[in-house]
């Protein structure tokens, strides 16, 4: 399977940073994923497929700083379907679930994986919330759910910079402005500070806010995390 530019760049960067043993492991693991991943029978049976076990051990093999990238490459090599992604997500640790969320823009062109984003947004794990509000959510979340995702970032302390395409989607959004204003009023009434990010997001809702640039289409380097 031909790798899109973002995935190819991620692989090149990762291979340059890994030691020899880790690179050899990654080559073998992605080959296994390409050979066995994406088969319907793999999605229906109980035990995890071999490549899924490799997905789980990526942090130990490649190091926690490179685990997200390695897992994204494995999911791409497996040509993981929404059903496979749901299976891996359900079995995964928080770090493994984050990697699934980060991989969504390059694996699922439609909204079929939104249940995974919605699940992550129900948690208070800031790593999952930050991954859930990436470019997949920017493209596919309905306006009501997207507004609540922005508020979720404010509730949990996730920087609004994590919200992909925020300037474009927020521009002229009167309902988001109302929700942000209500939240600011609640915090002020309770004697609590209003986060600076809230004021920033509120400014972006103005119809006169600067026209945002086009959203990037490449795969940004995934955040590092602990295994």
N, CA, C and O of each residue as an XYZ file, in Angstrom:
908
protein
N       0.849     -1.189      0.000
C       0.000      0.000      0.000
C       0.883      1.236      0.000
O       1.804      1.350      0.808
N       0.595      2.170     -0.917
C       1.372      3.395     -1.010
C       1.082      4.279      0.194
O      -0.073      4.488      0.563
N       2.148      4.794      0.801
C       1.973      5.645      1.971
C       1.715      7.082      1.536
O       2.422      7.598      0.670
N       0.710      7.742      2.124
C       0.514      9.162      1.835
C       1.691      9.964      2.373
O       2.433      9.473      3.223
N       1.874     11.195      1.889
C       3.049     11.969      2.294
C       3.221     12.115      3.802
O       4.339     12.025      4.309
N       2.127     12.339      4.521
C       2.248     12.510      5.963
C       2.765     11.263      6.652
O       3.609     11.356      7.543
N       2.276     10.098      6.257
C       2.722      8.838      6.840
C       4.168      8.550      6.438
O       4.965      8.107      7.265
N       4.504      8.797      5.186
C       5.873      8.567      4.730
C       6.850      9.452      5.488
O       7.934      9.002      5.858
N       6.478     10.705      5.724
C       7.352     11.615      6.479
C       7.486     11.158      7.921
O       8.563     11.251      8.510
N       6.392     10.664      8.490
C       6.443     10.161      9.862
C       7.370      8.961      9.964
O       8.158      8.855     10.904
N       7.274      8.065      9.002
C       8.152      6.887      9.003
C       9.616      7.310      8.872
O      10.469      6.806      9.602
N       9.911      8.216      7.967
C      11.293      8.660      7.765
C      11.854      9.272      9.038
O      12.983      8.979      9.434
N      11.058     10.124      9.679
C      11.513     10.767     10.914
C      11.724      9.743     12.026
O      12.706      9.814     12.764
N      10.802      8.797     12.141
C      10.909      7.804     13.206
C      12.113      6.901     12.996
O      12.858      6.630     13.939
N      12.310      6.432     11.770
C      13.437      5.543     11.500
C      14.778      6.236     11.745
O      15.752      5.591     12.133
N      14.825      7.549     11.518
C      16.060      8.290     11.759
C      16.360      8.415     13.243
O      17.517      8.578     13.630
N      15.328      8.341     14.080
C      15.513      8.538     15.514
C      15.636      7.237     16.295
O      16.095      7.246     17.437
N      15.232      6.118     15.696
C      15.278      4.840     16.403
C      16.654      4.194     16.282
O      17.370      4.397     15.301
N      17.006      3.416     17.292
C      18.206      2.598     17.211
C      17.977      1.396     16.318
O      16.855      1.143     15.880
N      19.050      0.650     16.046
C      18.975     -0.469     15.110
C      17.981     -1.532     15.512
O      17.211     -2.004     14.676
N      17.982     -1.923     16.782
C      17.067     -2.973     17.230
C      15.618     -2.529     17.107
O      14.756     -3.310     16.702
N      15.351     -1.274     17.457
C      13.978     -0.765     17.375
C      13.533     -0.662     15.925
O      12.380     -0.953     15.610
N      14.435     -0.250     15.038
C      14.076     -0.179     13.613
C      13.759     -1.557     13.060
O      12.812     -1.724     12.291
N      14.555     -2.545     13.455
C      14.306     -3.911     12.991
C      12.963     -4.410     13.496
O      12.214     -5.058     12.765
N      12.664     -4.102     14.756
C      11.370     -4.512     15.305
C      10.231     -3.844     14.545
O       9.236     -4.493     14.223
N      10.370     -2.547     14.253
C       9.321     -1.819     13.548
C       9.112     -2.383     12.144
O       7.975     -2.524     11.694
N      10.195     -2.702     11.457
C      10.069     -3.280     10.111
C       9.304     -4.599     10.159
O       8.428     -4.848      9.330
N       9.641     -5.440     11.135
C       8.957     -6.731     11.243
C       7.497     -6.543     11.630
O       6.612     -7.199     11.081
N       7.252     -5.651     12.571
C       5.886     -5.443     13.046
C       4.993     -4.872     11.944
O       3.850     -5.302     11.793
N       5.496     -3.917     11.181
C       4.676     -3.355     10.101
C       4.472     -4.365      8.977
O       3.429     -4.360      8.324
N       5.454     -5.227      8.748
C       5.275     -6.277      7.742
C       4.181     -7.246      8.186
O       3.360     -7.671      7.373
N       4.170     -7.595      9.467
C       3.111     -8.468      9.992
C       1.754     -7.791      9.865
O       0.765     -8.430      9.506
N       1.712     -6.508     10.157
C       0.446     -5.789     10.063
C      -0.052     -5.758      8.624
O      -1.241     -5.950      8.369
N       0.858     -5.514      7.684
C       0.473     -5.466      6.274
C      -0.015     -6.826      5.792
O      -0.911     -6.905      4.952
N       0.576     -7.903      6.325
C       0.223     -9.250      5.875
C      -1.093     -9.742      6.477
O      -1.838    -10.480      5.832
N      -1.373     -9.338      7.701
C      -2.505     -9.938      8.409
C      -3.589     -8.959      8.814
O      -4.695     -9.382      9.150
N      -3.310     -7.671      8.792
C      -4.294     -6.705      9.257
C      -5.413     -6.496      8.272
O      -5.278     -6.783      7.082
N      -6.540     -5.983      8.788
C      -7.656     -5.604      7.929
C      -8.491     -6.747      7.414
O      -9.418     -6.517      6.637
N      -8.198     -7.995      7.819
C      -9.009     -9.120      7.363
C     -10.270     -9.213      8.207
O     -10.201     -9.070      9.428
N     -11.414     -9.447      7.589
C     -12.651     -9.516      8.370
C     -12.582    -10.536      9.495
O     -13.125    -10.300     10.575
N     -11.923    -11.667      9.262
C     -11.871    -12.677     10.311
C     -11.060    -12.216     11.508
O     -11.275    -12.686     12.625
N     -10.118    -11.287     11.277
C      -9.339    -10.762     12.388
C     -10.207     -9.873     13.273
O      -9.986     -9.782     14.481
N     -11.197     -9.220     12.665
C     -12.034     -8.303     13.412
C     -13.086     -9.035     14.245
O     -13.578     -8.493     15.235
N     -13.434    -10.268     13.850
C     -14.537    -10.952     14.510
C     -14.077    -11.903     15.603
O     -14.821    -12.156     16.551
N     -12.874    -12.430     15.492
C     -12.488    -13.443     16.453
C     -12.048    -12.808     17.766
O     -11.750    -11.615     17.827
N     -12.013    -13.632     18.820
C     -11.717    -13.118     20.147
C     -10.283    -12.705     20.375
O     -10.038    -11.536     20.672
N      -9.295    -13.629     20.249
C      -7.912    -13.281     20.586
C      -7.376    -12.188     19.673
O      -7.777    -12.067     18.516
N      -6.466    -11.400     20.215
C      -5.853    -10.349     19.421
C      -4.969    -10.945     18.338
O      -4.309    -11.961     18.555
N      -4.959    -10.311     17.170
C      -4.072    -10.725     16.091
C      -2.632    -10.389     16.468
O      -2.386     -9.568     17.352
N      -1.679    -11.037     15.783
C      -0.264    -10.833     16.103
C       0.125     -9.374     16.017
O       0.814     -8.868     16.903
N      -0.300     -8.684     14.968
C       0.104     -7.288     14.829
C      -0.502     -6.422     15.923
O       0.081     -5.405     16.299
N      -1.665     -6.811     16.438
C      -2.266     -6.062     17.534
C      -1.454     -6.213     18.812
O      -1.383     -5.282     19.615
N      -0.843     -7.369     19.006
C       0.059     -7.550     20.137
C       1.297     -6.665     19.974
O       1.806     -6.108     20.948
N       1.769     -6.545     18.747
C       2.901     -5.655     18.473
C       2.509     -4.203     18.766
O       3.308     -3.429     19.293
N       1.292     -3.853     18.426
C       0.788     -2.508     18.708
C       0.884     -2.213     20.204
O       1.268     -1.114     20.605
N       0.535     -3.196     21.018
C       0.561     -3.008     22.465
C       1.975     -2.853     23.010
O       2.177     -2.148     23.999
N       2.953     -3.495     22.387
C       4.318     -3.469     22.922
C       5.189     -2.382     22.287
O       6.394     -2.335     22.536
N       4.597     -1.517     21.478
C       5.388     -0.508     20.772
C       6.134      0.421     21.715
O       7.257      0.829     21.418
N       5.529      0.760     22.846
C       6.208      1.644     23.785
C       7.458      1.023     24.350
O       8.475      1.698     24.511
N       7.392     -0.265     24.654
C       8.564     -0.956     25.199
C       9.636     -1.140     24.135
O      10.825     -1.053     24.440
N       9.243     -1.388     22.915
C      10.201     -1.654     21.840
C      10.832     -0.385     21.269
O      12.019     -0.366     20.943
N      10.033      0.668     21.152
C      10.511      1.897     20.501
C      10.746      3.037     21.485
O      11.293      4.075     21.113
N      10.337      2.851     22.734
C      10.466      3.908     23.720
C       9.220      4.763     23.769
O       8.563      4.947     22.745
N       8.874      5.293     24.941
C       7.628      6.051     25.081
C       7.560      7.290     24.198
O       6.470      7.688     23.786
N       8.702      7.907     23.899
C       8.684      9.108     23.065
C       8.315      8.807     21.611
O       7.890      9.702     20.881
N       8.477      7.554     21.191
C       8.216      7.185     19.800
C       7.036      6.228     19.649
O       6.742      5.765     18.547
N       6.359      5.932     20.765
C       5.296      4.926     20.715
C       4.131      5.357     19.836
O       3.612      4.549     19.065
N       3.712      6.614     19.937
C       2.586      7.081     19.120
C       2.888      6.902     17.633
O       2.067      6.373     16.884
N       4.071      7.346     17.216
C       4.423      7.265     15.796
C       4.459      5.816     15.331
O       3.947      5.491     14.259
N       5.065      4.945     16.135
C       5.145      3.537     15.761
C       3.750      2.931     15.638
O       3.484      2.161     14.714
N       2.876      3.271     16.549
C       1.525      2.706     16.517
C       0.727      3.236     15.327
O      -0.046      2.494     14.721
N       0.907      4.499     14.992
C       0.225      5.041     13.814
C       0.679      4.305     12.561
O      -0.135      3.985     11.695
N       1.973      4.038     12.464
C       2.486      3.310     11.304
C       1.937      1.889     11.251
O       1.638      1.384     10.169
N       1.802      1.245     12.395
C       1.236     -0.105     12.424
C      -0.221     -0.094     11.970
O      -0.635     -0.954     11.193
N      -0.988      0.859     12.444
C      -2.393      0.939     12.040
C      -2.516      1.192     10.544
O      -3.386      0.625      9.884
N      -1.646      2.042     10.011
C      -1.698      2.309      8.579
C      -1.291      1.082      7.789
O      -1.919      0.752      6.783
N      -0.231      0.395      8.241
C       0.211     -0.809      7.534
C      -0.887     -1.867      7.527
O      -1.047     -2.596      6.549
N      -1.641     -1.948      8.620
C      -2.725     -2.923      8.717
C      -3.958     -2.500      7.918
O      -4.916     -3.265      7.801
N      -3.935     -1.281      7.366
C      -5.106     -0.755      6.663
C      -6.341     -0.902      7.552
O      -7.387     -1.387      7.122
N      -6.186     -0.471      8.792
C      -7.193     -0.716      9.815
C      -8.526     -0.074      9.446
O      -8.586      1.110      9.114
N      -9.578     -0.857      9.506
C     -10.934     -0.395      9.245
C     -11.515      0.209     10.517
O     -10.943      0.031     11.592
N     -12.640      0.921     10.420
C     -13.266      1.429     11.643
C     -13.546      0.334     12.669
O     -13.414      0.569     13.870
N     -13.933     -0.866     12.210
C     -14.175     -1.967     13.150
C     -12.881     -2.387     13.840
O     -12.879     -2.650     15.043
N     -11.784     -2.454     13.094
C     -10.504     -2.809     13.694
C     -10.056     -1.735     14.679
O      -9.578     -2.046     15.770
N     -10.213     -0.480     14.293
C      -9.829      0.616     15.183
C     -10.630      0.579     16.481
O     -10.088      0.821     17.559
N     -11.924      0.275     16.373
C     -12.757      0.175     17.573
C     -12.286     -0.973     18.461
O     -12.289     -0.860     19.687
N     -11.887     -2.064     17.842
C     -11.397     -3.225     18.595
C     -10.094     -2.890     19.315
O      -9.949     -3.180     20.503
N      -9.151     -2.283     18.606
C      -7.865     -1.921     19.203
C      -8.066     -0.890     20.309
O      -7.444     -0.973     21.367
N      -8.930      0.070     20.056
C      -9.224      1.099     21.049
C      -9.823      0.475     22.312
O      -9.424      0.810     23.427
N     -10.772     -0.427     22.128
C     -11.438     -1.036     23.280
C     -10.478     -1.841     24.142
O     -10.612     -1.866     25.365
N      -9.502     -2.505     23.508
C      -8.546     -3.325     24.250
C      -7.387     -2.505     24.807
O      -6.619     -3.007     25.628
N      -7.249     -1.251     24.374
C      -6.008     -0.528     24.615
C      -5.934      0.203     25.936
O      -6.941      0.471     26.591
N      -4.695      0.518     26.308
C      -4.438      1.432     27.403
C      -4.716      2.856     26.924
O      -5.031      3.070     25.753
N      -4.601      3.818     27.819
C      -4.825      5.208     27.423
C      -3.839      5.627     26.333
O      -4.222      6.327     25.396
N      -2.589      5.215     26.441
C      -1.606      5.568     25.420
C      -1.954      4.940     24.077
O      -1.810      5.577     23.034
N      -2.407      3.699     24.101
C      -2.784      3.026     22.861
C      -4.027      3.668     22.245
O      -4.124      3.798     21.025
N      -4.960      4.061     23.080
C      -6.159      4.724     22.576
C      -5.809      6.070     21.957
O      -6.379      6.453     20.935
N      -4.876      6.787     22.570
C      -4.464      8.059     21.989
C      -3.895      7.869     20.588
O      -4.189      8.656     19.689
N      -3.087      6.835     20.395
C      -2.506      6.585     19.079
C      -3.594      6.296     18.051
O      -3.497      6.739     16.907
N      -4.619      5.566     18.443
C      -5.738      5.308     17.530
C      -6.388      6.626     17.119
O      -6.663      6.844     15.939
N      -6.631      7.494     18.080
C      -7.266      8.779     17.780
C      -6.397      9.624     16.846
O      -6.910     10.270     15.932
N      -5.088      9.616     17.076
C      -4.186     10.397     16.238
C      -4.139      9.871     14.806
O      -3.874     10.626     13.870
N      -4.395      8.581     14.642
C      -4.321      7.970     13.314
C      -5.594      8.151     12.502
O      -5.571      7.932     11.291
N      -6.694      8.536     13.113
C      -7.981      8.567     12.422
C      -7.992      9.385     11.137
O      -8.558      8.922     10.146
N      -7.390     10.591     11.098
C      -7.485     11.378      9.851
C      -6.891     10.674      8.648
O      -7.261     10.981      7.515
N      -5.984      9.740      8.863
C      -5.303      9.084      7.750
C      -5.837      7.682      7.471
O      -5.338      6.982      6.590
N      -6.850      7.284      8.222
C      -7.372      5.932      8.048
C      -8.861      5.903      7.726
O      -9.330      4.979      7.060
N      -9.606      6.894      8.185
C     -11.061      6.866      8.045
C     -11.510      8.160      7.362
O     -11.522      9.216      7.994
N     -11.875      8.092      6.090
C     -12.260      9.318      5.385
C     -13.620      9.860      5.793
O     -13.888     11.049      5.622
N     -14.475      9.012      6.326
C     -15.821      9.432      6.713
C     -15.991      9.490      8.218
O     -15.011      9.391      8.957
N     -17.233      9.652      8.685
C     -17.502      9.841     10.111
C     -17.649      8.544     10.912
O     -18.076      8.576     12.066
N     -17.301      7.409     10.311
C     -17.591      6.132     10.967
C     -16.882      5.951     12.310
O     -17.354      5.193     13.157
N     -15.766      6.631     12.510
C     -14.998      6.464     13.753
C     -15.353      7.507     14.806
O     -14.677      7.594     15.831
N     -16.385      8.290     14.581
C     -16.762      9.299     15.569
C     -17.070      8.722     16.957
O     -16.817      9.403     17.951
N     -17.613      7.480     17.069
C     -17.827      6.945     18.424
C     -16.551      6.903     19.266
O     -16.620      7.029     20.488
N     -15.393      6.730     18.634
C     -14.142      6.722     19.394
C     -13.818      8.128     19.902
O     -13.385      8.297     21.042
N     -14.030      9.125     19.058
C     -13.823     10.511     19.477
C     -14.769     10.862     20.623
O     -14.363     11.475     21.611
N     -16.018     10.472     20.483
C     -17.018     10.768     21.512
C     -16.680     10.089     22.828
O     -16.874     10.668     23.896
N     -16.172      8.854     22.755
C     -15.774      8.164     23.971
C     -14.630      8.905     24.667
O     -14.655      9.099     25.882
N     -13.630      9.314     23.885
C     -12.489     10.025     24.462
C     -12.924     11.330     25.118
O     -12.399     11.714     26.163
N     -13.880     12.004     24.502
C     -14.344     13.278     25.049
C     -15.180     13.109     26.315
O     -15.419     14.080     27.033
N     -15.620     11.891     26.591
C     -16.338     11.647     27.847
C     -15.392     11.416     29.008
O     -15.823     11.403     30.162
N     -14.114     11.233     28.725
C     -13.144     11.003     29.784
C     -12.614     12.334     30.304
O     -12.884     13.395     29.741
N     -11.855     12.249     31.393
C     -11.138     13.419     31.901
C      -9.642     13.250     31.716
O      -8.849     13.952     32.344
N      -9.252     12.315     30.850
C      -7.844     12.099     30.538
C      -7.425     13.154     29.518
O      -7.860     13.114     28.367
N      -6.592     14.084     29.932
C      -6.250     15.196     29.043
C      -5.519     14.742     27.789
O      -5.613     15.399     26.752
N      -4.782     13.616     27.866
C      -4.101     13.106     26.669
C      -5.116     12.662     25.624
O      -4.938     12.905     24.431
N      -6.182     12.011     26.079
C      -7.212     11.550     25.146
C      -8.048     12.708     24.617
O      -8.393     12.744     23.436
N      -8.368     13.646     25.488
C      -9.158     14.794     25.042
C      -8.384     15.573     23.978
O      -8.954     15.959     22.958
N      -7.096     15.806     24.210
C      -6.288     16.555     23.243
C      -6.204     15.834     21.911
O      -6.250     16.469     20.857
N      -6.080     14.508     21.946
C      -6.017     13.742     20.699
C      -7.376     13.719     20.003
O      -7.445     13.690     18.774
N      -8.450     13.731     20.781
C      -9.791     13.631     20.205
C     -10.208     14.887     19.448
O     -11.064     14.811     18.566
N      -9.628     16.032     19.770
C     -10.046     17.280     19.119
C      -9.118     17.646     17.964
O      -8.993     18.820     17.613
N      -8.475     16.655     17.381
C      -7.611     16.873     16.235
C      -8.395     17.071     14.949
O      -9.585     17.385     14.976
N      -7.719     16.885     13.824
C      -8.321     17.224     12.533
C      -9.501     16.320     12.163
O     -10.372     16.734     11.398
N      -9.541     15.091     12.693
C     -10.690     14.232     12.392
C     -11.957     14.842     12.992
O     -12.996     14.897     12.334
N     -11.868     15.298     14.234
C     -13.021     15.941     14.864
C     -13.371     17.240     14.155
O     -14.549     17.552     13.983
N     -12.366     17.999     13.742
C     -12.624     19.260     13.051
C     -13.416     19.033     11.776
O     -14.236     19.868     11.392
N     -13.179     17.917     11.124
C     -13.865     17.607      9.866
C     -15.250     17.005     10.088
O     -16.183     17.306      9.344
N     -15.387     16.162     11.102
C     -16.589     15.324     11.179
C     -17.525     15.595     12.352
O     -18.697     15.228     12.275
N     -17.065     16.216     13.428
C     -17.975     16.437     14.556
C     -19.066     17.431     14.170
O     -18.791     18.467     13.566
N     -20.286     17.109     14.521
C     -21.398     18.029     14.302
C     -21.191     19.291     15.139
O     -20.521     19.240     16.171
N     -21.754     20.420     14.713
C     -21.516     21.671     15.430
C     -21.799     21.596     16.923
O     -20.996     22.082     17.720
N     -22.919     21.001     17.325
C     -23.245     20.920     18.752
C     -22.163     20.152     19.511
O     -21.697     20.594     20.561
N     -21.775     19.013     18.977
C     -20.769     18.190     19.659
C     -19.399     18.870     19.640
O     -18.637     18.770     20.602
N     -19.092     19.560     18.541
C     -17.803     20.246     18.462
C     -17.714     21.371     19.488
O     -16.669     21.557     20.112
N     -18.784     22.111     19.667
C     -18.785     23.185     20.674
C     -18.543     22.621     22.067
O     -17.789     23.186     22.859
N     -19.193     21.498     22.352
C     -18.981     20.891     23.667
C     -17.554     20.356     23.803
O     -17.014     20.317     24.909
N     -16.945     19.947     22.703
C     -15.551     19.514     22.746
C     -14.634     20.674     23.106
O     -13.678     20.499     23.862
N     -14.920     21.866     22.567
C     -14.138     23.050     22.930
C     -14.281     23.329     24.423
O     -13.293     23.599     25.106
N     -15.503     23.263     24.924
C     -15.716     23.477     26.356
C     -15.030     22.410     27.190
O     -14.515     22.696     28.271
N     -15.022     21.182     26.693
C     -14.351     20.108     27.421
C     -12.871     20.433     27.604
O     -12.302     20.170     28.663
N     -12.255     20.998     26.584
C     -10.854     21.404     26.710
C     -10.696     22.425     27.828
O      -9.760     22.337     28.623
N     -11.604     23.389     27.892
C     -11.525     24.400     28.943
C     -11.760     23.787     30.317
O     -11.092     24.159     31.281
N     -12.701     22.852     30.418
C     -12.987     22.203     31.695
C     -11.780     21.431     32.215
O     -11.496     21.443     33.413
N     -11.070     20.759     31.308
C     -10.004     19.841     31.715
C      -8.615     20.463     31.650
O      -7.638     19.826     32.042
N      -8.512     21.698     31.162
C      -7.207     22.345     31.085
C      -6.398     22.005     29.854
O      -5.197     22.267     29.806
N      -7.043     21.423     28.858
C      -6.350     21.162     27.588
C      -6.262     22.479     26.818
O      -7.294     23.117     26.610
N      -5.080     22.911     26.387
C      -4.971     24.173     25.649
C      -5.840     24.158     24.392
O      -5.912     23.144     23.697
N      -6.494     25.270     24.102
C      -7.345     25.301     22.918
C      -6.521     25.212     21.638
O      -7.078     24.997     20.561
N      -5.205     25.372     21.739
C      -4.352     25.135     20.566
C      -4.478     23.704     20.072
O      -4.186     23.424     18.909
N      -4.911     22.788     20.945
C      -5.080     21.391     20.540
C      -6.277     21.219     19.613
O      -6.356     20.223     18.894
N      -7.207     22.163     19.614
C      -8.424     22.041     18.811
C      -8.088     22.378     17.364
O      -7.864     23.541     17.026
N      -8.054     21.378     16.529
C      -7.702     21.589     15.127
C      -8.727     22.482     14.440
O      -9.933     22.339     14.640
N      -8.227     23.401     13.632
C      -9.078     24.258     12.798
C     -10.009     25.137     13.630
O     -11.080     25.529     13.166
N      -9.595     25.444     14.864
C     -10.448     26.259     15.738
C     -10.810     27.612     15.131
O     -11.985     27.980     15.170
N      -9.866     28.376     14.571
C     -10.252     29.691     14.038
C     -11.332     29.622     12.967
O     -12.229     30.464     12.933
N     -11.252     28.623     12.092
C     -12.244     28.526     11.017
C     -13.613     28.149     11.560
O     -14.618     28.764     11.204
N     -13.653     27.131     12.426
C     -14.950     26.658     12.894
C     -15.581     27.622     13.892
O     -16.806     27.699     13.986
N     -14.763     28.354     14.634
C     -15.312     29.264     15.645
C     -15.796     30.575     15.034
O     -16.675     31.232     15.593
N     -15.234     30.958     13.900
C     -15.527     32.275     13.324
C     -17.027     32.437     13.047
O     -17.623     31.672     12.289
N     -17.606     33.440     13.674
C     -19.014     33.733     13.479
C     -19.965     32.770     14.165
O     -21.161     32.789     13.876
N     -19.472     31.926     15.066
C     -20.326     30.939     15.745
C     -20.938     31.578     16.993
O     -20.347     31.565     18.073
N     -22.116     32.126     16.818
C     -22.781     32.805     17.920
C     -23.136     31.873     19.064
O     -23.088     32.281     20.225
N     -23.491     30.629     18.763
C     -23.852     29.687     19.821
C     -22.637     29.337     20.672
O     -22.741     29.238     21.894
N     -21.487     29.149     20.031
C     -20.272     28.909     20.807
C     -19.953     30.122     21.669
O     -19.548     29.971     22.821
N     -20.129     31.314     21.130
C     -19.879     32.531     21.906
C     -20.790     32.570     23.136
O     -20.352     32.928     24.229
N     -22.062     32.200     22.949
C     -22.984     32.191     24.090
C     -22.547     31.200     25.151
O     -22.562     31.516     26.340
N     -22.151     29.986     24.727
C     -21.735     28.953     25.670
C     -20.478     29.378     26.429
O     -20.365     29.158     27.635
N     -19.544     29.985     25.711
C     -18.321     30.453     26.366
C     -18.633     31.574     27.353
O     -18.075     31.618     28.450
N     -19.524     32.474     26.958
C     -19.907     33.557     27.860
C     -20.587     33.030     29.115
O     -20.321     33.511     30.216
N     -21.459     32.047     28.954
C     -22.129     31.450     30.113
C     -21.117     30.806     31.052
O     -21.209     30.947     32.271
N     -20.157     30.103     30.477
C     -19.151     29.438     31.313
C     -18.301     30.468     32.053
O     -17.987     30.291     33.230
N     -17.933     31.544     31.358
C     -17.165     32.601     32.013
C     -17.972     33.218     33.147
O     -17.435     33.491     34.220
N     -19.265     33.438     32.907
C     -20.112     34.008     33.947
C     -20.230     33.098     35.159
O     -20.226     33.572     36.294
N     -20.335     31.787     34.925
C     -20.423     30.836     36.031
C     -19.158     30.872     36.881
O     -19.231     30.858     38.110
N     -18.007     30.918     36.231
C     -16.742     30.940     36.986
C     -16.593     32.255     37.749
O     -16.131     32.260     38.890
N     -16.977     33.354     37.133
C     -16.873     34.639     37.810
C     -17.794     34.683     39.022
O     -17.407     35.178     40.080
N     -19.015     34.167     38.872
C     -19.971     34.156     39.981
C     -19.492     33.288     41.128
O     -19.819     33.536     42.289
N     -18.715     32.268     40.794
C     -18.188     31.365     41.829
C     -16.862     31.853     42.402
O     -16.254     31.178     43.234
N     -16.415     33.025     41.957
C     -15.154     33.559     42.454
C     -13.936     32.849     41.920
O     -12.880     32.839     42.553
N     -14.086     32.255     40.755
C     -12.972     31.517     40.153
C     -12.464     32.262     38.926
O     -13.215     32.974     38.260
N     -11.179     32.086     38.640
C     -10.574     32.775     37.504
C     -11.110     32.208     36.195
O     -11.413     31.020     36.089
N     -11.218     33.069     35.221
C     -11.627     32.653     33.879
C     -10.360     32.337     33.085
O      -9.480     33.190     32.974
N     -10.252     31.119     32.528
C      -9.033     30.769     31.786
C      -8.768     31.723     30.629
O      -9.689     32.146     29.930
N      -7.495     32.053     30.438
C      -7.140     32.915     29.318
C      -7.541     32.322     27.982
O      -7.885     33.050     27.051
N      -7.496     30.986     27.886
C      -7.891     30.328     26.642
C      -9.352     30.589     26.300
O      -9.725     30.605     25.126
N     -10.185     30.796     27.330
C     -11.594     31.073     27.062
C     -11.739     32.413     26.350
O     -12.501     32.530     25.390
N     -11.011     33.422     26.818
C     -11.076     34.722     26.167
C     -10.585     34.629     24.727
O     -11.132     35.269     23.829
N      -9.551     33.828     24.521
C      -9.020     33.672     23.171
C     -10.056     33.011     22.261
O     -10.290     33.474     21.144
N     -10.675     31.928     22.741
C     -11.687     31.246     21.938
C     -12.877     32.171     21.670
O     -13.454     32.153     20.583
N     -13.235     32.977     22.667
C     -14.362     33.889     22.498
C     -14.063     34.936     21.428
O     -14.940     35.281     20.636
N     -12.844     35.436     21.401
C     -12.481     36.401     20.358
C     -12.589     35.784     18.965
O     -12.956     36.460     18.004
N     -12.268     34.500     18.867
C     -12.304     33.829     17.568
C     -13.722     33.670     17.029
O     -13.913     33.467     15.830
N     -14.723     33.762     17.917
C     -16.104     33.607     17.459
C     -16.632     34.857     16.763
O     -17.704     34.821     16.159
N     -15.897     35.950     16.841
C     -16.362     37.177     16.199
C     -16.387     37.014     14.682
O     -15.443     36.470     14.110
N     -17.452     37.475     14.017
C     -17.472     37.414     12.546
C     -16.361     38.254     11.920
O     -15.988     38.038     10.767
N     -15.831     39.220     12.690
C     -14.771     40.080     12.177
C     -13.382     39.544     12.474
O     -12.390     40.200     12.154
N     -13.288     38.352     13.087
C     -11.970     37.796     13.355
C     -11.263     37.516     12.030
O     -11.919     37.244     11.024
N      -9.922     37.582     12.020
C      -9.196     37.396     10.756
C      -9.552     36.084     10.078
O      -9.748     35.060     10.734
N      -9.631     36.130      8.770
C      -9.912     34.909      8.001
C      -8.814     33.897      8.271
O      -7.644     34.188      8.024
N      -9.161     32.697      8.779
C      -8.128     31.714      9.124
C      -7.500     31.111      7.884
O      -8.145     31.022      6.839
N      -6.236     30.694      7.991
C      -5.611     29.999      6.867
C      -6.232     28.632      6.681
O      -6.930     28.133      7.564
N      -5.982     28.030      5.542
C      -6.490     26.687      5.278
C      -5.902     25.713      6.280
O      -4.743     25.842      6.676
N      -6.704     24.732      6.692
C      -6.230     23.741      7.649
C      -5.139     22.899      7.024
O      -5.250     22.524      5.857
N      -4.070     22.585      7.780
C      -3.017     21.727      7.236
C      -3.525     20.322      7.011
O      -4.402     19.845      7.732
N      -2.969     19.657      6.005
C      -3.414     18.311      5.691
C      -2.402     17.246      6.082
O      -2.725     16.058      6.068
N      -1.190     17.645      6.427
C      -0.163     16.670      6.786
C      -0.355     16.129      8.178
O      -1.157     16.645      8.955
N       0.386     15.087      8.489
C       0.332     14.487      9.823
C       1.365     15.150     10.686
O       2.564     15.051     10.426
N       0.902     15.832     11.720
C       1.833     16.443     12.655
C       2.441     15.382     13.531
O       1.851     14.321     13.737
N       3.610     15.658     14.043
C       4.247     14.699     14.933
C       3.404     14.487     16.159
O       3.004     15.468     16.787
N       3.104     13.242     16.545
C       2.250     12.989     17.676
C       2.913     13.383     18.971
O       4.138     13.318     19.064
N       2.158     13.790     19.979
C       2.757     14.134     21.246
C       3.344     12.920     21.910
O       2.827     11.813     21.763
N       4.409     13.115     22.634
C       5.006     11.992     23.366
C       4.177     11.722     24.601
O       3.446     12.593     25.074
N       4.290     10.531     25.116
C       3.571     10.176     26.315
C       4.255      9.038     27.020
O       5.189      8.434     26.494
N       3.792      8.751     28.202
C       4.380      7.662     28.975
C       3.692      6.368     28.620
O       2.489      6.330     28.362
N       4.463      5.327     28.613
C       3.918      4.013     28.288
C       3.376      3.373     29.547
O       2.867      2.253     29.502
